[in-house]
């Protein structure tokens, strides 16, 4: 900002008794924020933002801190240092989000299709079965052995095997003569 603009802003910011509007501050986008005495509500100043007349209204950007001041959420207007720190904070958050996205993209997803593994072909004759048995790895043998040992030690499997009605099958229905 030029020294002439700075001097003009200081002059407009003075709260002289004959003034109706006072400059409160500026933001990093070049907007100026003003307070003025309201005709309808004399006890409260109204707050407005004035933008560069060359700027299209769709391109006007008001920072969250100034928006809070405009809506009377915060009493004091934000300083230039506070606005600059907020811009730095936003850049840091964007960088951290980019790093998090890269970490997320590097991990495999559970939604992706599993990598195709060659399934063993079904045995059609005895020579195929012996070849498939010979191709079986030792780790598969230990896995099946531990599964069988688990079944033997399972108390629920033992209880179900010796249940009294385990081998019962219904007979065909043969009705008896009715009693009158």
C-alpha positions as CSV (number, residue, x, y, z in Angstrom):
1,X,0.0,0.0,0.0
2,X,1.3,3.4,-0.9
3,X,2.0,6.0,1.8
4,X,-0.8,8.3,0.4
5,X,-3.3,5.4,0.7
6,X,-2.1,4.6,4.2
7,X,-2.5,8.3,5.2
8,X,-5.9,8.5,3.6
9,X,-7.0,5.3,5.5
10,X,-5.8,6.7,8.8
11,X,-7.7,9.9,8.2
12,X,-10.9,8.0,7.3
13,X,-10.4,5.8,10.4
14,X,-10.5,8.7,12.8
15,X,-13.8,8.7,14.8
16,X,-14.5,12.4,14.5
17,X,-17.9,13.5,15.9
18,X,-19.2,15.0,12.7
19,X,-18.5,11.9,10.6
20,X,-21.2,9.5,9.8
21,X,-19.0,6.6,8.6
22,X,-15.6,5.3,9.9
23,X,-13.1,3.1,8.2
24,X,-12.4,0.1,10.4
25,X,-9.9,-1.8,8.3
26,X,-8.9,-3.6,5.1
27,X,-8.3,-7.2,4.1
28,X,-5.8,-8.9,1.9
29,X,-8.1,-8.8,-1.1
30,X,-8.4,-5.0,-1.1
31,X,-11.8,-4.7,0.5
32,X,-12.5,-1.9,3.0
33,X,-14.8,-2.4,6.0
34,X,-16.8,0.5,7.4
35,X,-19.1,1.3,10.3
36,X,-21.7,4.0,10.1
37,X,-24.5,5.5,12.3
38,X,-27.8,4.0,11.4
39,X,-30.9,6.3,11.2
40,X,-33.3,3.6,12.4
41,X,-31.2,2.1,15.2
42,X,-29.2,5.0,16.7
43,X,-27.6,2.9,19.5
44,X,-25.8,0.5,17.1
45,X,-23.4,1.0,14.2
46,X,-24.0,-0.8,11.0
47,X,-21.1,-2.6,9.4
48,X,-20.6,-2.9,5.7
49,X,-17.9,-3.9,3.2
50,X,-17.0,-1.8,0.2
51,X,-15.2,-3.5,-2.6
52,X,-13.3,-2.2,-5.6
53,X,-15.9,-1.0,-8.1
54,X,-14.0,-2.7,-10.9
55,X,-14.4,-6.1,-9.2
56,X,-17.3,-8.2,-10.3
57,X,-19.6,-9.1,-7.4
58,X,-19.1,-12.8,-8.0
59,X,-15.4,-12.4,-7.5
60,X,-15.7,-10.6,-4.1
61,X,-14.0,-12.7,-1.4
62,X,-14.5,-11.9,2.3
63,X,-12.4,-13.8,4.8
64,X,-14.1,-15.7,7.7
65,X,-12.6,-13.3,10.3
66,X,-14.1,-10.2,8.5
67,X,-17.4,-12.1,8.0
68,X,-17.6,-12.7,11.7
69,X,-16.9,-9.0,12.4
70,X,-19.6,-8.0,9.8
71,X,-22.2,-10.2,11.6
72,X,-21.3,-9.0,15.1
73,X,-19.9,-12.4,16.1
74,X,-16.6,-10.8,17.0
75,X,-16.3,-7.3,18.5
76,X,-12.8,-6.4,17.3
77,X,-11.9,-6.4,13.6
78,X,-9.1,-8.8,12.6
79,X,-5.6,-7.4,12.1
80,X,-3.5,-7.9,9.0
81,X,-1.1,-10.2,10.9
82,X,-4.1,-12.4,11.9
83,X,-5.2,-12.6,8.3
84,X,-1.7,-13.5,7.1
85,X,-1.4,-16.2,9.7
86,X,-4.8,-17.6,8.6
87,X,-3.5,-17.8,5.0
88,X,-0.4,-19.7,6.2
89,X,-2.6,-22.0,8.2
90,X,-4.7,-22.8,5.2
91,X,-1.6,-23.6,3.1
92,X,-0.3,-25.9,5.8
93,X,-3.7,-27.7,6.0
94,X,-3.7,-28.1,2.2
95,X,-0.2,-29.6,2.3
96,X,-1.1,-32.0,5.1
97,X,-4.2,-33.1,3.2
98,X,-2.1,-33.7,0.1
99,X,0.3,-35.9,2.1
100,X,-2.6,-37.8,3.7
101,X,-4.1,-38.4,0.2
102,X,-0.8,-39.7,-1.0
103,X,-0.6,-42.1,2.0
104,X,-4.2,-43.2,1.4
105,X,-3.6,-43.8,-2.3
106,X,-0.4,-45.9,-1.6
107,X,-2.3,-48.4,0.5
108,X,-4.2,-51.2,-1.2
109,X,-8.0,-50.9,-0.9
110,X,-10.2,-53.6,0.3
111,X,-12.7,-52.7,-2.4
112,X,-10.2,-53.6,-5.2
113,X,-10.4,-57.0,-6.8
114,X,-8.0,-59.4,-5.3
115,X,-5.0,-60.3,-7.5
116,X,-5.8,-63.3,-9.6
117,X,-4.3,-66.5,-8.2
118,X,-4.1,-69.5,-10.4
119,X,-6.7,-72.0,-9.1
120,X,-5.8,-75.7,-9.2
121,X,-7.7,-77.6,-11.8
122,X,-10.1,-80.2,-10.6
123,X,-8.8,-83.8,-10.7
124,X,-10.3,-85.8,-13.5
125,X,-8.5,-89.0,-13.1
126,X,-6.1,-90.6,-10.6
127,X,-3.0,-89.4,-12.2
128,X,-4.2,-85.8,-11.9
129,X,-5.1,-86.3,-8.3
130,X,-1.6,-87.6,-7.5
131,X,0.0,-84.7,-9.4
132,X,-2.2,-82.2,-7.5
133,X,-1.2,-84.0,-4.2
134,X,2.5,-83.8,-5.2
135,X,2.1,-80.1,-6.0
136,X,0.6,-79.3,-2.6
137,X,2.9,-77.3,-0.4
138,X,3.9,-78.4,3.1
139,X,2.3,-75.3,4.6
140,X,-1.1,-76.5,3.2
141,X,-0.6,-79.8,4.9
142,X,0.1,-78.2,8.2
143,X,-3.0,-76.0,7.8
144,X,-5.3,-79.0,7.2
145,X,-3.7,-80.9,10.1
146,X,-4.3,-78.0,12.5
147,X,-7.9,-77.7,11.3
148,X,-8.5,-81.4,11.9
149,X,-6.9,-81.1,15.4
150,X,-9.1,-78.2,16.2
151,X,-12.2,-80.2,15.2
152,X,-11.1,-83.1,17.4
153,X,-10.6,-80.8,20.4
154,X,-13.9,-78.9,19.9
155,X,-16.3,-79.8,22.7
156,X,-19.4,-78.7,20.7
157,X,-18.5,-81.1,17.9
158,X,-18.2,-83.9,20.5
159,X,-21.5,-83.0,22.0
160,X,-23.3,-82.9,18.6
161,X,-21.8,-86.3,17.6
162,X,-23.3,-88.2,20.5
163,X,-26.7,-86.5,20.6
164,X,-29.6,-88.9,21.2
165,X,-31.6,-87.8,18.2
166,X,-28.7,-87.5,15.9
167,X,-29.5,-90.6,13.8
168,X,-33.3,-90.5,14.1
169,X,-35.1,-90.5,10.8
170,X,-38.9,-90.2,10.5
171,X,-40.9,-93.2,9.4
172,X,-43.6,-93.2,6.8
173,X,-47.0,-92.2,8.1
174,X,-49.4,-95.0,8.7
175,X,-52.7,-93.8,10.2
176,X,-54.6,-95.9,12.7
177,X,-58.3,-96.6,12.6
178,X,-60.3,-93.9,14.2
179,X,-62.2,-94.7,17.4
180,X,-65.9,-93.9,17.6
